[in-house]
Amino acid sequence: MSAVIGFLFLPLTGFLRFYIFTNVETSNALLALAALAQETRLAVHRLLIEHAPDGLPAGEIAERLEIPAPSLSFHLKELWRAGLVEPRQDGRFVWYRADLSAMNALIAYLTENCCRAGSACDPSCVPARASKRIAVAMPVAKRRRSA
């Protein structure tokens, strides 16, 4: 493996290769977590996870979550930029689906060091289906006041 630095073509040392790989992985995780740290985007992503692998058209997402189309467009763009959703054109409609491999990669990244310092891994460390449902508030559409 090698890298282009400026105009120099240099082979990557093991340390440099690890450093670049780790930083890219960390920055991808940060992008995804930042995208999901917003209430509307989290609700959109959870809805798309429910409808995986096919996804939903943008209009139906807006309708189900009662989000104005321009706001939804912004939030979908942010989720796409973070690599969490994939758009697909189908005639006049744009369908969005959750990228399940990206979601699983994020979960793997967050749990990869689990029990690394201990001699045995606790079974509760392995990501599993939640036995208890977590209530997530759905965003309320904000209406503009007319002047």
C-alpha positions as a printed NumPy array, in Angstrom:
array([[  0.   ,   0.   ,   0.   ],
       [  1.303,   3.458,  -0.767],
       [  0.218,   7.06 ,  -0.507],
       [  0.63 ,  10.196,  -2.543],
       [  1.84 ,  13.067,  -0.353],
       [  2.105,  16.25 ,  -2.366],
       [  3.911,  15.036,  -5.464],
       [  5.813,  12.287,  -3.674],
       [  4.721,   8.677,  -3.998],
       [  5.686,   6.938,  -0.76 ],
       [  5.045,   3.415,   0.546],
       [  2.976,   3.422,   3.708],
       [  4.573,   2.053,   6.836],
       [  2.475,  -0.14 ,   9.095],
       [  2.051,   2.69 ,  11.604],
       [  1.024,   5.269,   9.004],
       [ -1.401,   2.835,   7.352],
       [ -2.971,   2.116,  10.787],
       [ -3.127,   5.847,  11.605],
       [ -4.862,   6.73 ,   8.32 ],
       [ -7.286,   3.775,   8.56 ],
       [ -8.163,   4.529,  12.185],
       [ -8.736,   8.233,  11.558],
       [-10.96 ,   7.559,   8.538],
       [-12.973,   5.035,  10.532],
       [-13.279,   7.448,  13.466],
       [-14.31 ,  10.373,  11.257],
       [-16.966,   8.19 ,   9.562],
       [-18.324,   7.201,  12.977],
       [-18.366,  10.836,  14.077],
       [-20.282,  11.863,  10.949],
       [-22.857,   9.128,  11.528],
       [-23.241,   9.875,  15.229],
       [-23.554,  13.612,  14.564],
       [-26.267,  12.955,  11.985],
       [-28.185,  10.719,  14.384],
       [-27.816,  13.19 ,  17.267],
       [-30.669,  15.278,  15.881],
       [-34.251,  14.309,  16.759],
       [-35.773,  14.452,  13.262],
       [-32.89 ,  12.606,  11.597],
       [-33.006,   9.895,  14.262],
       [-36.753,   9.473,  13.674],
       [-36.231,   9.294,   9.888],
       [-33.45 ,   6.73 ,  10.25 ],
       [-35.511,   4.584,  12.642],
       [-38.476,   4.696,  10.237],
       [-36.232,   3.632,   7.34 ],
       [-34.798,   0.807,   9.47 ],
       [-38.374,  -0.417,  10.047],
       [-38.93 ,  -0.478,   6.292],
       [-35.613,  -2.079,   5.337],
       [-34.478,  -3.22 ,   2.885],
       [-36.881,  -1.478,   0.46 ],
       [-37.199,   1.902,   2.159],
       [-39.839,   4.549,   1.534],
       [-40.422,   7.385,  -0.935],
       [-39.563,  10.815,   0.441],
       [-43.205,  11.946,   0.337],
       [-44.32 ,   9.049,   2.505],
       [-41.554,   9.72 ,   5.033],
       [-42.694,  13.354,   5.236],
       [-46.315,  12.28 ,   5.642],
       [-45.689,   9.654,   8.319],
       [-43.446,  11.895,  10.43 ],
       [-45.359,  15.111,   9.637],
       [-42.233,  16.891,   8.449],
       [-42.413,  19.656,   5.804],
       [-40.792,  18.581,   2.519],
       [-37.986,  21.197,   2.566],
       [-37.006,  20.202,   6.125],
       [-37.098,  16.512,   5.26 ],
       [-34.927,  17.137,   2.217],
       [-32.303,  18.792,   4.422],
       [-32.351,  15.957,   6.962],
       [-32.172,  13.242,   4.289],
       [-29.197,  15.035,   2.751],
       [-27.424,  14.998,   6.114],
       [-28.155,  11.291,   6.61 ],
       [-26.916,  10.59 ,   3.076],
       [-23.754,  12.635,   3.671],
       [-23.107,  10.554,   6.801],
       [-23.526,   7.376,   4.752],
       [-26.611,   6.189,   6.653],
       [-29.179,   6.292,   3.833],
       [-29.135,   5.644,   0.11 ],
       [-31.443,   7.398,  -2.379],
       [-32.882,   5.642,  -5.428],
       [-34.72 ,   7.381,  -8.269],
       [-37.896,   5.586,  -9.363],
       [-39.633,   7.648, -12.044],
       [-40.756,  10.888, -10.422],
       [-40.127,   9.596,  -6.906],
       [-36.988,   9.345,  -4.838],
       [-36.932,   6.376,  -2.498],
       [-34.66 ,   6.326,   0.525],
       [-33.475,   3.225,   2.304],
       [-31.334,   2.761,   5.378],
       [-27.844,   1.5  ,   4.619],
       [-27.879,  -1.49 ,   6.958],
       [-24.209,  -2.267,   6.405],
       [-23.287,   1.277,   7.514],
       [-25.5  ,   0.931,  10.592],
       [-23.918,  -2.431,  11.464],
       [-20.429,  -1.005,  10.879],
       [-21.204,   1.849,  13.285],
       [-22.404,  -0.594,  15.941],
       [-19.295,  -2.737,  15.382],
       [-17.062,   0.338,  15.687],
       [-18.704,   1.356,  18.961],
       [-18.356,  -2.129,  20.466],
       [-15.059,  -3.329,  18.969],
       [-13.061,  -2.703,  22.152],
       [-15.606,  -4.299,  24.451],
       [-13.886,  -6.451,  27.082],
       [-10.497,  -5.97 ,  25.426],
       [ -8.791,  -5.31 ,  28.764],
       [-10.446,  -8.248,  30.533],
       [ -9.666, -11.945,  30.232],
       [-13.225, -12.97 ,  29.366],
       [-15.942, -11.108,  27.53 ],
       [-19.247, -10.578,  29.262],
       [-22.166, -11.8  ,  27.09 ],
       [-23.942,  -8.495,  27.699],
       [-21.188,  -6.797,  25.694],
       [-22.379,  -8.338,  22.435],
       [-24.947,  -6.108,  20.704],
       [-28.299,  -7.833,  20.8  ],
       [-31.901,  -7.03 ,  20.133],
       [-33.15 ,  -4.768,  22.897],
       [-35.346,  -6.665,  25.312],
       [-36.877,  -3.412,  26.501],
       [-38.289,  -0.946,  24.   ],
       [-36.999,   2.588,  24.269],
       [-39.523,   5.351,  23.753],
       [-38.337,   7.914,  21.241],
       [-40.288,  11.126,  20.866],
       [-41.352,  11.844,  17.311],
       [-40.579,  15.359,  16.123],
       [-43.474,  17.762,  15.896],
       [-43.683,  19.762,  12.707],
       [-43.047,  23.411,  13.374],
       [-45.408,  25.746,  11.623],
       [-44.372,  29.182,  10.474],
       [-46.436,  32.058,  11.687],
       [-47.857,  34.115,   8.918],
       [-47.122,  37.801,   9.063]])
